[in-house]
Amino acid sequence: GRTESTGVSSTPPTLVSGRTFRSRFHSAVPNPYRNPGYWYVALPNQPGILTAMANTTATRAAFLSDGKQRLWPPDDTNQPRKCSDNWPGLALIWDLGNISPGMSASRYLTLLYDQVFSIRYFGTAMAPYWRHLYNNDVTKFVAMWNGPDTYTAAVKSCQAADNRVTSEVYSVGGSNYTTICSLAWRQTFGGLVSVWNNVTQEKWLFMKEISSDGDVSTVDVIFPS
């Protein structure tokens, strides 16, 4: 397994099962209101995998050439630095071998966006709810979601939920209504964030602005949701 870090990091990386690498988006100047956190990319141990944290131009060129080890760039150790400085990226290649007509091959990975703290509510920093459930152990959380049993169960659960919602709304309003409800469902849940309030010792739910100035639970977001 491996974990790397791009950006400013004050703590050592954490090793998890399989291959995991992360990029930290963090201001070089400490600021309690500007800390977007980490991106994690995690893969189970499988043959034929190449991973790198390197300049995106180099990784794309290697992929377009032949995607082989001899052209794959090494991890970029020039850090911390600005993202705009020789733009870094988290890249990976799967070698699926020879795929004959009628055959299929599938792979999966885990993408995790760790905000560290999702909400600062009147001076109280609140971590994502999953951090409370897993005792702030990112390693355990990623390893759990990266396992084949969890992946299979998650896919089945999502498919069952999709089928149930689609069937119910279709019976009420038909195809067009199903499309509208599908979009509304994703917009509503995509705009929610669950956090753990250490003061009251309970889970809180917020609607977050994602494209403006970081406001929370404003009327213009609550009303359409």
Residue pairs with C-beta under 8 A, 6 or more apart in sequence:
1 15
1 16
1 17
1 18
1 19
1 20
1 45
2 15
2 19
2 20
2 21
2 51
3 13
3 14
3 15
3 16
3 20
3 21
3 22
4 13
4 21
4 22
4 53
4 75
5 13
5 22
5 23
5 24
5 79
6 22
6 23
6 24
6 53
6 76
6 79
6 80
6 88
7 23
7 24
7 25
7 26
7 79
7 80
7 81
7 83
8 24
8 26
8 27
8 28
8 80
9 24
9 26
9 80
13 22
14 138
14 139
15 139
16 42
16 138
16 139
16 142
16 143
16 146
17 44
17 45
17 143
17 146
17 147
18 42
18 43
18 44
18 45
18 143
18 146
19 42
19 43
19 45
19 49
19 51
20 40
20 41
20 42
20 43
20 142
20 146
21 40
21 41
21 51
21 53
21 90
22 38
22 39
22 40
22 41
22 90
23 38
23 39
23 53
23 88
23 89
23 90
24 37
24 38
24 39
25 36
25 37
25 38
25 39
25 83
26 35
26 36
26 37
27 34
27 35
28 80
32 120
32 125
33 120
33 214
35 116
35 117
36 115
37 113
37 114
37 115
37 116
38 112
38 113
38 114
38 116
39 90
39 111
39 112
39 113
39 114
40 110
40 111
40 112
40 113
40 114
40 138
40 142
41 51
41 90
41 92
41 109
41 110
41 111
42 109
42 110
42 112
42 142
42 143
42 145
42 146
43 49
43 51
43 92
43 107
43 109
43 110
43 146
44 108
44 146
44 147
44 148
46 94
46 107
47 95
48 94
48 95
48 96
48 97
49 92
49 93
49 94
49 95
50 67
50 69
50 72
50 92
50 93
50 95
51 90
51 91
51 92
51 93
52 59
52 72
52 73
52 74
52 75
52 76
52 91
52 92
53 75
53 76
53 88
53 89
53 90
53 91
54 73
54 74
54 75
54 76
54 88
54 89
54 91
55 73
55 76
55 86
55 87
55 88
55 89
56 87
56 88
56 89
56 91
57 87
58 73
59 72
59 73
59 89
59 91
60 91
61 71
62 71
62 72
62 73
63 91
63 93
65 71
67 93
67 95
72 93
76 86
76 88
78 86
79 88
92 109
94 107
96 105
96 107
97 105
99 105
108 151
110 142
110 145
110 146
112 138
112 141
112 142
112 145
114 128
114 138
115 127
115 128
116 127
117 125
117 126
117 127
118 126
118 127
118 128
118 193
118 195
118 206
118 208
119 125
119 126
119 193
119 195
119 204
119 206
119 208
119 216
120 126
121 197
121 204
121 216
124 197
124 198
124 199
126 195
126 196
126 197
126 198
126 204
127 136
127 195
127 196
128 193
128 194
128 195
128 196
129 194
129 195
129 196
129 203
130 141
130 194
131 138
131 196
132 196
132 203
134 140
134 141
134 144
144 150
145 151
145 154
165 181
165 182
165 185
166 178
166 182
169 177
169 178
169 181
169 182
170 177
170 178
173 181
187 224
187 225
188 225
191 207
191 208
191 210
191 221
191 225
192 205
192 206
192 207
192 208
193 205
193 206
193 207
193 208
194 203
194 204
194 205
195 203
195 204
195 205
195 206
196 202
196 203
196 204
197 203
197 204
206 216
206 217
207 216
207 217
207 218
207 221
207 222
207 225
208 214
208 216
209 215
209 216
209 218
209 221
